[in-house]
Amino acid sequence: MEYTFKNKQDTGLIILKLNEEKLERYFSETKDDSSLYSIAWNRGNKQIVTIDEIAYEFGACSVLPIMMSQSFRFQHPSDIVLWQFNQEFYCIANHDAEVGCVGFVFYGPSPTMFVKLEDEHTGTMNRLLAVFEEEFLSNEDIKGEMLRMLLVRLIIQITRLAKKQYLGTEAAYEDKFNIIRQ
């Protein structure tokens, strides 16, 4: 199933894909989807994800941020929930540097950052997914703003977990990350 929202005022776009039999993107400067940031959530067993023709193990109950212009394909796409959005939809100047498009999730300490979800986080993700689906089905005029807020919440949740898993508690790592990002 695929849900899509295009902003009427600009070219902002957000897509939610789930239970898809085919879920892949091959880089092409002419294809619209190569300009989308992606966040993949593996709700099934561990599987192989191929990013830019390099195979990685994508653990069960894990989240994977994927940069725009990266190619990808999943071994078991029907187990993946995929959020995709373009810069016009989310990456605006007034977003906090930590959760923006040049923030920790997309420009973290590892080029391919797998974020493991514990049971309590899986429940949070399931509830958030249900609200996303509900919002995509609504016909409200402010639907785009609500989807943007939900995306912010998703990115904040992933950022919190990723920072704990990849940085631990040392502030020095965060300072180094800020220098690299700048």
N, C-alpha and C positions, 0 to 999 in steps of 0.2 A: 504494500500500500504506500502511496506517495501523497503527501500533503504539500501544497505550494502556496506561498503568499508573495505577491509582488506589490510593492508600495506604489500607490497611484501618483504620489508627489515626486518621486525620484526613481532610480533604478534599483532600489533596495529589494533583495530577494532572500527568503529563507525557505528551506525545504526540509521535510522530515520524511525519512524512508524507513519502513519496517516490514518484515516478512517478505522481503524481495528475493526472488529466485536468482537474480543477477544483480551484482552490486560492484561496479568497477568504474574506474576513470583512467583514461590514458591521456597523457599530456598532449595538448594541441593548442597552438596559439590562436586557432580559429574557433575552438569550441567554447561555448559559454561556461561550461562547468569547470574549466581549468582555473577560473578566477574565484572559486569558492573555497572557503575554509571548511574543514570537515571535522566533526567529532563523532567517533565511532564507539559504540558500546556493545561489547560482546556479552550477550545474555545466555549463551550456550556454553558448551565445553571448549577447552582450548582448541585453537585452530591456527592455521598458517595465514598470515596476511602478507601480501607481497607489495612493498612500497618501492617505487622506482627500480623494479626488477630485483630487489633484495628481499629474501624471505625472512620473516620474523615469526616467533611464536607469540600469538595473541592469547593470553591467558583467559580462562573463564572469569566472568564477572570483572572485567577490566574495561577501561576507557582509553582510547587512543586519539589524541588530536593529530590531524593531518593538515599540513600547510597547503595553501593554494598552489597550483601548478605541479603537485606531486601526483604521480600515477599510483593507483592502488587497485587491488582485487582481493577478495576474501574467499577462503576455502569453503566456508559454509555461510553464504550471505543471508540466508533466512534467519540466522541467529543474531544478526547485527541490527542495531538501531542506529541510524545515521542522520545527524543534523548537519546541514550545509547552509552556509550563508555567505554573502559577498560583503565587501568592504562598505558599500553604500548602506547596507542594512544595519551593520553593527559598528564598524571600525571608524568611529568619528572621534574628533580631537578631544572632546571633553570626557572621554572614558578614563578611568583610573589606569595609570600605566601598568599596574600589576595584572589587570584583567582585560586589557585591551588586546587588539590584534598583534601588538608587538610585546605582549605580556608574557608571563611565565608559562602559560599553557602551550603557546605556539613557539616561543623562543626560549624554552627552558634549558637546563643543563645537558640535555640529551636530544639529539636530532629526532629520535623516535622514542617518545616517552609513554610508556605503558603505566597506567594508574590503576592499581588494584582496589577494588571495592570490597569492603567488609559487609556483613549481613545488614547492619543498620544503614549503610550507605546505599545498598541495593534497594531497600525499601524507599528511601528518599528519592532515588532515581525513578523508581516505578511510579511514585506519586507525581513527580514532576512530568514524566512522560504522559500520564493520564491528563494532566492539565494542559500540556501542549496539544494533545489530540483534541481535547474539548475546545480549545481556543481556535485551532485551525478550522473546526466545523462551525464556529460562530459567524454571524453576519454583522457584527458590530462595526461601526465606523472606526473605532479605536483599536481594532484587532491588531494592527501592526505594532502599536505601542506595547500592548500586552505581550505579544510574541517577543519583542525586543527585551522586555523586562524578564521574561522567562529564560531567554537566552543568557542574559546577564547572570541570573541565578545559577544556571547550569555551569557557566564558566567559573563563577566564584566557587561553587562546590568542588569542581575539578581542580581549581587552583589550590584550594586549601589542602586537599588530599595529596596532590602532587608535591607541594612544598614539604609536607611532613615526610613523604616517602623519599624525595630526592635531596632535600636540604637538611632534614633533621631539624635541630633547634638552633643551629649556629647562625648568628646574624652575619658573620663574615661571608658566608656563601652567598647570602642575599646581596650584599654589597658588590661582590664580584659579578653576580648576575646582572645587576643594574648597570655596571660599567660595560659589560659585553653588549647588553641590549641597546645602550645609548650609542 
